[in-house]
């Protein structure tokens, strides 16, 4: 398993948001209840590993679901 960097997570959020037609802040809001997380991460702020795992799990769960986002 490869290590995930903050930039990797940002790219995953942006790609998911683009596929779903929503803003990246909407993804973080729906996944972990924090709409400001995306902008904070883009500005250099971090998130915990637990939050990153929740984000990735939520995106994986809803990636193929037409009603998720």
C-alpha positions in Angstrom: 0.0 0.0 0.0 1.4 3.4 -1.0 1.4 6.4 1.3 -1.2 9.0 0.5 -0.1 12.6 0.5 -2.3 15.7 1.1 -2.0 16.6 -2.6 -3.2 13.1 -3.5 -6.3 13.5 -1.4 -7.0 16.9 -2.8 -6.7 15.5 -6.3 -9.1 12.7 -5.4 -11.6 15.1 -4.0 -11.4 17.3 -7.1 -11.7 14.3 -9.5 -14.7 12.9 -7.6 -16.3 16.4 -7.6 -15.8 16.8 -11.3 -17.3 13.4 -12.1 -20.3 14.2 -9.9 -20.7 17.8 -11.1 -20.4 19.3 -7.6 -18.0 21.6 -5.9 -15.1 20.0 -3.9 -16.4 21.8 -0.8 -19.7 19.9 -1.3 -17.8 16.6 -1.3 -16.1 17.4 2.1 -19.4 18.7 3.5 -21.3 15.5 2.6 -18.5 13.1 3.5 -17.3 14.5 6.8 -19.6 17.4 7.6 -17.0 20.1 7.0 -17.5 22.4 3.9 -14.4 24.4 4.8 -12.1 21.4 4.9 -11.3 21.6 1.1 -10.3 25.2 1.1 -8.3 24.8 4.3 -6.4 21.9 2.7 -5.8 23.9 -0.6 -4.4 26.7 1.6 -1.8 24.3 3.1 -3.8 23.1 6.2 -4.0 19.5 7.0 -6.5 16.9 8.1 -6.2 13.9 10.3 -5.7 10.4 8.9 -9.1 9.5 10.3 -10.7 12.3 8.3 -8.8 11.4 5.2 -10.0 7.7 5.5 -13.6 8.8 6.0 -13.4 11.0 2.9 -11.9 8.2 0.8 -14.4 5.7 2.1 -17.4 8.0 1.3 -16.1 8.8 -2.2 -15.6 5.1 -2.9 -19.0 4.2 -1.6 -20.7 6.8 -3.8 -18.5 6.9 -6.8 -20.8 4.8 -8.9 -24.1 5.8 -7.2 -26.2 8.3 -9.3 -27.9 9.9 -6.3 -24.9 10.4 -4.0 -23.8 13.9 -4.8 
